[in-house]
Each structure stands twice: as structure tokens, then as C-alpha cells.
Amino acid sequence: MPVASWLEPTSLDQACDLLADDEFESTALAGGTAVSLMLKMGFLDPERLVSLARLPGLDQIDVGDDHVDIGAAVSLSQVAQHATLRACLPSLATACASVGNVRVRNIATLGGNLAEADYASDPPAVLVSLGAVCVIRGPSGERRAGVEDVVVGHYTTSLEPGELITSVRIPTPPGRSATYLKYLTRSSEDRPCIGVAARVDRAEARPDASVTGLDVVVGAVAGTPQRVAEATEAEVGRPLDRAAADRLATAYAEAIDPIDDARGSSWYRTQMIEVFVRRAVIELSDGPGRGGTA
């Protein structure tokens, strides 16, 4: 197998032009944790590897009054350990802290994680639940798209040739609580059997305040993060209590048709969806959530 050419562009425009050049088959390389495995297994055989390591401005975390911008080259460890993100985006920090092991998290990037579109990775479901938006740069300029519109299938995104995710913008409105629960069936470093990301927006930052927005997203059970919008919308304006948790758990277990893989059968995943959706909603009903691994 011939060795791919290694290219290190120093500007976003240059990187996009290289990746859009249809004369060569090119693959972008950020942290490289996923690409290196795909190369070894023969799933990728590009003529050129386009390293993003020298592109300026992609490794910043900017905290605004009502949002956070996380550069695509920020590592998962940086997200997990960032004090402000742990406070204002606890579910995302928890999800990033649970990916693989510390060696993977120190290298893997948030943008690369989304661009890989691994159905069994932790951050995408959380980002969907939080209403995160990807800032995307390509040969035609810049555009924005919700994470749910970028991750569209098993290892498949809506990114066009030459397009790169440059940052992720996440809203942080007052009165928001969020959690992420990951269920493992094998080792502590494994990908999830299921992951449940939930968030609630309240009129005030009190557990008994009225619910103005609610979302529950289940990851690792299908090609894309799954939500049952009609079920969550029905709970807006109602108390977020144990009865609501039961209703949502039942609705999600009935609506989602999970896959079978090495981490669990479809039947087993359905049972765990009901259990962990209920747990996530109960956690939010009791106050600000954070998340964990089971």
C-alpha cells in the first residue's frame, strides 16, 4: 500500500482547498485517534493526509454571557477538565470525560469526534440535547448547522467536500440543568451500550420552577442520536416529577428501535432505554444534573 502524502496547511482556506481538490483522495487529520485506526484496518486509503495541527484559532474556548464557543481542535480532556465548562455544561464535560481512556481523550478533538460520526460515541447525543450548532468552513465560505443536521448516519455527516468543522457553539441560558448517563456492558473504557443526555430549562433556577423546555436524547442505539420530540414537548409546562419520568421512559422505550451489536441486543437496549431515561429525568427533577457511568 503506498504511503499517503502528508500536508500541513497553515490557513483554513488552504486546508479547505486541499480537501476539496477532487484530483486526489484526501482525509483531514485532527487528533487522529479514529483516522489512525481506520488506516490500520484498511477502511481508509487516502492519497493525502491533510493535518489540521497548524491551523490557527481552532484550539480556543470562549465563554460568553449566554453561550460557549469550543474550537474544533480542543481536546476532549480540555473540555472535561475546564472549570467553567464543568460548571455551565456539566453533561458535556461528563460525556467527554467518559470517552475511551485518558490517552485517547488527551489527543482526540471535539471537532474530530463529530466529524467521525461514530454512533457509539458519547459527545454527539449531549451536544444535540443542548442545541449545539457547528460552525463549518468550506470553499464556499462559512455556514452553521445543528449537530443533529451534521451527524446523519453511521459514520456519515452532511459535510461537503472541503468542509471542516471549525467550532461548536452551545447555548447556556439561565435556569438550565443537564445530565449525561452512560451505561456500559463491558470494560470501563468501552463505548456505551446506551447513553442518555437530558436537559431541562426552567423559568427560574429552582427544581420546582415551571419547565419551559425539555429534551432527552439517546445515543449509541442507532445511526444517529435519537429523540422523541412529541413526548418531551408534552411535558413542557408540567411538573418534572417521578410521574413525568415514567411517562418519558415508557415513550422512549416504545418509540426507539435499537440496533444489535456486541454491546447489547435490540431487546436489551430497549429495556435499558427505559431504565436510563427514567434515571436521567429523575436526576433533573431533583436539581442540577451532572451524570455518570454505570
Backbone torsions as a table, in degrees:
resi	resn	phi	psi	omega
1	MET	NA	126.2	-179.6
2	PRO	-66.8	150.1	179.2
3	VAL	-81.7	132.6	-179.3
4	ALA	-70.1	147.4	173.7
5	SER	-68.8	143.5	-179.6
6	TRP	-107.1	120.1	-178.1
7	LEU	-120.4	141.0	-179.1
8	GLU	-127.8	81.6	177.7
9	PRO	-65.5	154.3	-178.1
10	THR	-113.4	6.2	176.0
11	SER	-144.1	156.3	179.0
12	LEU	-63.8	-41.5	180.0
13	ASP	-60.4	-41.9	179.3
14	GLN	-64.9	-42.5	179.7
15	ALA	-63.0	-44.5	180.0
16	CYS	-63.6	-40.5	179.0
17	ASP	-64.1	-41.1	178.8
18	LEU	-63.4	-43.3	-178.2
19	LEU	-72.0	-26.8	-179.7
20	ALA	-84.3	-11.9	-177.6
21	ASP	-68.0	106.2	-175.2
22	ASP	-78.8	3.5	175.4
23	GLU	-74.5	-23.7	-179.3
24	PHE	-128.6	148.1	172.1
25	GLU	-86.8	116.2	-173.7
26	SER	-122.4	148.2	176.8
27	THR	-128.6	131.5	176.5
28	ALA	-76.9	144.3	-178.8
29	LEU	-128.5	114.8	176.3
30	ALA	-99.8	-101.6	175.1
31	GLY	-70.7	-35.6	176.2
32	GLY	89.3	2.5	-177.4
33	THR	-65.0	-36.8	178.8
34	ALA	-84.8	-44.1	-177.7
35	VAL	-61.0	-40.8	-179.0
36	SER	-61.9	-38.8	177.7
37	LEU	-67.6	-41.3	-179.8
38	MET	-65.7	-35.2	176.4
39	LEU	-65.3	-44.9	-179.2
40	LYS	-62.9	-37.0	-177.7
41	MET	-85.8	-3.4	178.1
42	GLY	81.2	12.1	177.9
43	PHE	-76.5	-22.4	176.3
44	LEU	-125.4	142.0	176.2
45	ASP	-146.3	62.9	-175.3
46	PRO	-76.2	156.6	173.6
47	GLU	-81.2	-25.7	-178.8
48	ARG	-138.9	138.5	170.8
49	LEU	-106.0	122.2	-177.7
50	VAL	-104.1	102.4	-179.1
51	SER	-74.6	137.1	178.3
52	LEU	-100.2	9.3	-171.7
53	ALA	-64.3	-29.0	-175.3
54	ARG	-99.2	6.6	179.5
55	LEU	-76.8	129.3	-176.4
56	PRO	-78.7	149.4	169.4
57	GLY	82.4	4.0	-177.9
58	LEU	-94.5	-1.4	-174.6
59	ASP	-111.8	26.4	-176.5
60	GLN	-104.9	149.3	170.5
61	ILE	-118.6	117.1	-178.4
62	ASP	-115.9	122.2	-177.7
63	VAL	-104.1	116.1	177.5
64	GLY	-99.9	-174.8	-179.3
65	ASP	-69.3	-34.9	-176.7
66	ASP	-131.6	16.1	178.9
67	HIS	-161.1	166.8	173.4
68	VAL	-129.7	134.7	173.1
69	ASP	-107.8	122.4	179.8
70	ILE	-115.4	119.3	179.8
71	GLY	-62.2	148.9	-176.0
72	ALA	-63.0	-25.8	-177.9
73	ALA	-91.5	2.9	175.3
74	VAL	-68.1	131.8	-177.4
75	SER	-75.4	158.9	177.5
76	LEU	-62.9	-34.4	176.7
77	SER	-63.9	-39.6	178.7
78	GLN	-62.3	-42.0	177.4
79	VAL	-63.6	-46.2	-175.7
80	ALA	-64.1	-32.0	-173.2
81	GLN	-100.2	-7.0	-175.7
82	HIS	-71.3	120.4	-172.6
83	ALA	-59.8	-43.0	-178.5
84	THR	-67.9	-40.6	178.9
85	LEU	-66.9	-36.4	177.0
86	ARG	-62.6	-30.4	-179.7
87	ALA	-82.7	-44.4	-173.6
88	CYS	-97.1	-19.6	178.1
89	LEU	-132.8	61.0	-173.7
90	PRO	-62.4	-34.5	-178.8
91	SER	-67.7	-37.1	178.5
92	LEU	-69.3	-43.0	177.7
93	ALA	-59.7	-41.7	178.6
94	THR	-63.4	-45.2	-179.2
95	ALA	-62.2	-45.1	-179.6
96	CYS	-65.7	-33.3	179.7
97	ALA	-71.8	-14.2	-175.8
98	SER	-103.1	1.4	179.9
99	VAL	-77.4	124.3	173.2
100	GLY	51.9	-127.0	177.5
101	ASN	-130.3	177.6	-173.2
102	VAL	-62.1	-32.3	179.5
103	ARG	-66.6	-41.4	176.6
104	VAL	-65.3	-47.5	-176.0
105	ARG	-64.4	-30.0	179.6
106	ASN	-70.3	-20.9	-176.4
107	ILE	-109.4	-41.5	-176.2
108	ALA	-63.7	142.7	-177.5
109	THR	-109.8	158.3	179.5
110	LEU	-66.5	-42.6	178.1
111	GLY	-64.1	-41.6	178.3
112	GLY	-64.5	-37.1	178.0
113	ASN	-60.4	-43.2	179.0
114	LEU	-70.5	-40.1	-178.8
115	ALA	-67.5	-26.7	176.5
116	GLU	-70.6	-34.7	179.2
117	ALA	58.3	41.8	176.3
118	ASP	-71.8	120.8	-176.8
119	TYR	-62.0	-24.2	-176.5
120	ALA	-107.6	30.2	173.2
121	SER	-100.0	156.2	-171.7
122	ASP	-81.6	-45.1	-172.2
123	PRO	-61.7	-37.1	-174.0
124	PRO	-56.5	-43.9	-178.9
125	ALA	-62.0	-40.3	179.2
126	VAL	-65.1	-45.7	-178.9
127	LEU	-62.8	-38.7	175.7
128	VAL	-62.2	-44.9	-177.8
129	SER	-63.3	-29.8	-178.1
130	LEU	-88.6	-0.9	-179.7
131	GLY	72.9	32.7	-177.4
132	ALA	-70.7	148.2	-179.0
133	VAL	-123.9	132.4	176.4
134	CYS	-87.5	132.8	170.1
135	VAL	-93.0	122.9	-170.7
136	ILE	-121.4	132.1	178.7
137	ARG	-114.7	136.5	178.5
138	GLY	-148.9	-176.6	-179.3
139	PRO	-58.7	-25.3	-178.7
140	SER	-94.0	3.3	179.7
141	GLY	116.3	-153.9	-175.3
142	GLU	-108.8	143.7	173.7
143	ARG	-143.2	168.9	179.6
144	ARG	-128.4	144.8	179.8
145	ALA	-151.8	140.5	175.6
146	GLY	-61.7	150.5	-179.8
147	VAL	-56.1	-37.9	179.6
148	GLU	-65.0	-20.6	177.3
149	ASP	-93.3	-9.7	177.5
150	VAL	-93.3	-47.0	178.2
151	VAL	-87.2	105.6	-170.1
152	VAL	-116.3	-0.6	179.2
153	GLY	178.4	-177.2	178.0
154	HIS	-58.1	112.5	178.7
155	TYR	52.9	33.4	-176.6
156	THR	-131.5	131.7	176.5
157	THR	-122.9	170.7	176.7
158	SER	-91.5	7.8	179.4
159	LEU	-64.1	133.2	178.1
160	GLU	-84.2	163.0	177.0
161	PRO	-54.1	129.8	179.5
162	GLY	89.5	-5.0	-179.0
163	GLU	-89.7	143.4	178.4
164	LEU	-131.6	141.1	169.4
165	ILE	-75.8	125.7	-179.3
166	THR	-103.0	-28.4	177.4
167	SER	-162.6	168.4	176.9
168	VAL	-126.7	125.6	178.0
169	ARG	-103.7	129.2	-176.1
170	ILE	-125.1	122.3	178.3
171	PRO	-69.7	144.8	178.6
172	THR	-131.1	66.9	-177.6
173	PRO	-69.8	154.8	176.0
174	PRO	-65.6	151.1	178.4
175	GLY	79.0	13.9	-179.6
176	ARG	-96.8	137.1	171.0
177	SER	-126.3	148.2	-178.4
178	ALA	-151.2	155.7	179.1
179	THR	-148.6	158.6	173.5
180	TYR	-137.0	124.7	178.2
181	LEU	-117.0	127.8	-178.2
182	LYS	-115.2	131.4	178.6
183	TYR	-113.3	124.2	-178.6
184	LEU	-109.5	141.8	175.4
185	THR	-110.8	-7.8	-178.0
186	ARG	-127.4	-124.2	-173.5
187	SER	-79.9	165.2	-179.0
188	SER	-68.3	-15.9	-179.9
189	GLU	-102.4	10.8	-174.7
190	ASP	-83.0	165.9	171.2
191	ARG	-74.8	159.3	-172.8
192	PRO	-73.3	149.1	164.9
193	CYS	-72.3	-45.1	166.8
194	ILE	-145.7	156.6	171.5
195	GLY	-136.2	134.4	-178.5
196	VAL	-118.9	119.0	176.4
197	ALA	-108.2	127.2	-179.2
198	ALA	-134.4	145.2	174.8
199	ARG	-145.6	148.3	178.2
200	VAL	-131.4	138.5	173.0
201	ASP	-108.8	132.0	-179.6
202	ARG	-121.7	155.8	179.1
203	ALA	-61.9	-30.5	175.7
204	GLU	-138.4	160.1	-177.1
205	ALA	-81.4	60.1	176.8
206	ARG	-135.8	141.7	179.8
207	PRO	-58.5	-26.9	-178.0
208	ASP	-93.9	2.0	179.2
209	ALA	-72.0	155.8	-176.8
210	SER	-66.2	145.0	-178.2
211	VAL	-83.8	124.6	177.9
212	THR	-105.7	-15.2	178.5
213	GLY	-161.8	144.4	-178.0
214	LEU	-149.8	138.0	174.9
215	ASP	-146.0	140.0	175.3
216	VAL	-131.4	124.9	-177.3
217	VAL	-126.9	130.6	-178.2
218	VAL	-108.3	125.4	179.3
219	GLY	-108.5	165.7	174.5
220	ALA	71.8	13.0	-179.3
221	VAL	-116.3	-5.5	-179.4
222	ALA	-158.8	179.6	-177.9
223	GLY	-64.9	-24.1	178.9
224	THR	-133.8	157.9	174.3
225	PRO	-56.9	137.4	-173.7
226	GLN	-106.9	134.2	172.1
227	ARG	-133.5	154.9	177.3
228	VAL	-119.1	86.0	-168.4
229	ALA	-61.4	-37.6	-177.6
230	GLU	-65.3	-30.2	179.8
231	ALA	-72.7	-44.2	-179.8
232	THR	-71.5	-37.5	-180.0
233	GLU	-63.5	-31.8	-179.5
234	ALA	-68.5	-18.9	-178.0
235	GLU	-92.2	-8.5	-179.9
236	VAL	-66.7	131.8	-178.3
237	GLY	87.8	-5.7	178.5
238	ARG	-105.9	163.2	176.7
239	PRO	-64.7	136.7	175.8
240	LEU	-90.2	87.9	-173.8
241	ASP	-125.9	-170.7	-177.8
242	ARG	-62.9	-34.0	178.0
243	ALA	-64.8	-40.9	176.7
244	ALA	-63.0	-40.9	178.4
245	ALA	-60.7	-40.7	178.5
246	ASP	-65.4	-43.5	-179.6
247	ARG	-62.5	-44.7	-178.5
248	LEU	-67.6	-40.7	179.6
249	ALA	-60.5	-44.3	179.3
250	THR	-65.6	-43.8	-178.5
251	ALA	-62.3	-43.0	-178.9
252	TYR	-68.6	-41.1	179.5
253	ALA	-64.2	-34.1	-179.3
254	GLU	-79.2	-31.0	-172.2
255	ALA	-87.8	-29.6	-173.5
256	ILE	-92.0	133.2	176.9
257	ASP	-106.9	94.1	-171.7
258	PRO	-74.7	161.7	175.3
259	ILE	-83.4	166.8	167.4
260	ASP	-103.0	134.6	168.4
261	ASP	-154.6	-169.9	-174.7
262	ALA	-64.0	-19.2	-177.8
263	ARG	-92.0	-8.9	177.7
264	GLY	167.0	149.1	177.1
265	SER	-77.1	167.9	176.4
266	SER	-60.7	-45.2	179.7
267	TRP	-59.1	-46.6	-177.2
268	TYR	-65.3	-41.1	178.6
269	ARG	-61.7	-37.9	177.8
270	THR	-59.9	-42.0	178.2
271	GLN	-64.0	-40.9	-177.9
272	MET	-74.1	-29.7	174.4
273	ILE	-59.7	-46.1	179.9
274	GLU	-61.6	-43.5	-178.6
275	VAL	-64.5	-47.6	-170.9
276	PHE	-83.7	-26.8	170.6
277	VAL	-64.6	-43.2	178.2
278	ARG	-60.4	-46.3	-178.8
279	ARG	-61.8	-42.0	-178.1
280	ALA	-64.9	-43.6	-178.9
281	VAL	-68.3	-39.5	177.0
282	ILE	-61.8	-39.7	178.2
283	GLU	-61.0	-42.0	178.8
284	LEU	-70.8	-30.8	179.3
285	SER	-68.2	-24.5	-179.5
286	ASP	-86.6	-12.4	-179.0
287	GLY	143.1	-169.8	-178.6
288	PRO	-56.3	131.2	-178.8
289	GLY	-96.3	164.7	174.8
290	ARG	-132.6	-59.8	178.2
291	GLY	125.1	178.5	-179.4
292	GLY	179.8	-172.8	-177.3
293	THR	-126.1	136.5	177.4
294	ALA	-126.4	NA	NA
